[in-house]
Amino acid sequence: MRTSREDQDRWVSLFRESGLSAKAFCLAHDVVYHRLLYWVSQADARSADDDDVGFVELSSAHAAPSASVAIDAAIELRLGHARLLFGPSVDPRYVASLMRELRA
């Protein structure tokens, strides 16, 4: 049986609000795991298409110049002590969705 987009979005919202892992949510609500993952990916894709995609300059007042390493990265995100590097072929929509998730 096909699930309507409205129902898919409802399941995705319930999942995200639950705070559970996808596996735990699916077990608790009798939802097929791979379907939930597909619905989440489709919702994220629709959301990314709706958002303005662009770049902003990020800097850190605490970055030590000596810690910089020359790496062929198109995008570099620093989060505390973590450093994420993305190659030139990265989809900006992916980076935008990752930033949204990290802000949440």
C-alpha angles and dihedrals in degrees: 000000000000119000116221119239089245091056091044091053090048091053091047091051092048090048094049093046092048096068088216126129114258090252094051092045092050092049092048095047101032092242121150107251099222091047092055091050090050092049091049091050091049092048090049091049092051090047092049090051090053096049127082106253118210146117132266127193112253123196138166125218087207098053112123112222090216089059092062116109124190105246127162095242126145093199131026123186122188118199111178105301093343121097122196119196123194124192125235093265096058115127108243089216089062092052090047092052090047090052090050091052092048091051092051 
